[in-house]
């Protein structure tokens, strides 16, 4: 069985949000349509405590975009975003979550960030998603969401490494492209690791 994973389709990652991905809300209608073709749909949700170490505001004198050492890992500092219980952390209001079987929250540990929906960035703790998918008999996963060059990329790389046949639906994702070319490089890296990059029309029927 194949599952669809909706990655971080939250207000703070959409235009007007604290860490907006350019054109991020454009993927919502497509994500809603894609769900109709899957028997199992799950979603990830960035869910940070307010004191999260990835927030530039929690490091006096530091700016968003700078890199620090956070508990032994290189960490890009971000604006405060997707704080637990805030409107910014909620799913985009136009996202249909009626078919979502389960939501897996990530980034809950203040000492380590979590781009992937499977593990934190140090692979120290799992979110439980891999075990859940295997219990459901899932062998293949299709990913869409935000942002292609961060959370989608790391989720896809982990999915492939875990043995799932992995597809990324490119037109159902948007990237940050913080450094020009980041999105292109992310696509190339995923493909090198066996991830198949497709477009939504490839799923027709």
N, C-alpha and C positions, 0 to 999 in steps of 0.2 A: 504493500500500500504506500501511496505517496501522501505527504502532508504539505500544506502551505503554511509558511511561517511569516507572519507580519512583524516586521522589525520597527519598533519604536515610532509608531505613527501617532505622535503626541504633540500637543499644542506648542510646546517650547521649541520643537524642531520645525515648525511650520511658520510661514511668514507672519510677522508680528510677535513671534515667540522670542525667548531669551537667547536661544542659540539656533536661529532660523537657518534652515537649509534652503538655498535659493530654489524657488518653485516647488518646495516640498509638498505643498498641499495638492499639487497637480496629480500626485499618484493615488490620492484617496479614492476617486471614482473607479480607477482601474483595479485597485485592491478589492473594492466591493464586488466588482464583476468577477474577478479571478476566484473569489471564494466559492462561487456557485459550482465550480468544476472540481471541488475537492470534498472528500468525505470527512477529512480531519483538517481543521484550521486551528493554529495556536498563535499566540502573540507574545512579543516581549515588550517590556515596559521599563525604561530607565526610571529608577526609584531611589534617588539619593537622599541621605540625611543632610540636614542643613550645614553640618560641619564637615562635609566631604572634602577630602584632601585634594581633589582635582579642581576645586573652585579657586580661582585667582584671588578672590576676595578674602579667602581664609589664609592668605600668605601676605602679610603687610609688605608693601613696596613692590609686589610682583604684579605683572600685567597678564591678561589673557593672551595666549599665544606663546608665552615663555615656556621653557621646559625645566622641570626640576627633578630631583630624585625623591620619589615617594615610596617609602618602605622598601627601598632596594630596586625599584623599577623606574625607568625613565617615564615621566608623566608630563603631557602637555597640559597647561593650565587653561581652563575654560571659564566663561561667565557662569554665574549661578544658574542652574537649569534643572528641571524635572525633580524638584524637591518634593519629597513624600507629602501627599495630602494637599498639594497646591493645584491651582487650575492649570498651570503649565505642564504638570505631570500627567494630566488626564489625556485620554485618547482624543484625537480630533473629533469634534462633534458630528462631522459628516461620515465618519468611519462606522460602518455597520459591524457591530461586534456580536450580533445575534448568533452567528455560527461559530464564534470562537469558543473552543472547548475548554481551554485553560490559558491563563496569563502567567508568564514567567517573569518575575521582577529581577532586575540586576542593578549592580552599582550600589548595593545596600550597605556595604562595609566602608566606613569612612577612610580607611587606610589603603584602599586599592580600587582602581577604576575597573569597569567591566564593559568593554565594547561588545564582546560576543554574547549571544544569548545562551551559550552553553557553559562558559567559564568566566572567571575574572581574568584580568590581563596577565596574571602570573600563573594561571592554571592551578591555583591553590585550592579553590573550591568550585564545585559544579553547581549549576542552578537547578539541576534535576530534570532539565528538558530532554537530555539524551536518553536517560532511563525511561522517562515517560513515553517517548516516541517508540522505543524498542518494545515496551510493554504493549503498545497498541499495534505492533506488527509493522511499523513503518520501516521501509528500506530506502526510500527516496524522499528528498525534501526540496521544495521550491521556495526561494526567498524573494521577498520584495520589501521595500520600505526605505528607511533613512538611517544614517547617511551611507551612500554606496561605498565611499572610501574609508569608512570607519566601521560602524556597527554591522553593516551588511557584509563587508569584506571579511572581518574577523569571524563572524558567525559562519560564513560559507567555508572558510578555511578549516574551522573546527569541525563542521559537519562532515567535510570530506575526510579529514583525519580520523574521525570516529567511524568511518566506513559507510556513511550514507552516500548514495548517489545524489549529487548536489547540483541543482540548477539555480542560477540567479536570473531573474526576469528583469532585464536591463531597463526597459522603458517604464517599469513599475518601481524604479528607484530614482533617487536624486542624490548627488554628491555635494560636498562642501567645496572641494578643489582649493583648499587653503593655500597650497603651493600649486601654481598652474601645472596641469598634467597629472595631478594626484588621482583623478578618477580613471584616466587611461591606464596609469600604472597599477591601480587596484584591479582593474579588469584583467590585465596581463598576468599579474601575480596569481589571481584566482585560477585562471586557465592553466597556468603552469602546474598548479597543484591538483588538476583534474576536475575543477568546477566547470560546468557547462554554462556558458552565457547565452541566453536566448532572449527572444522578444515575445510579448504576450500573444501576438498573432500565431506564433509557433505552437501555441496550446489550443488553437481553434479545434473544437470538437473533441 
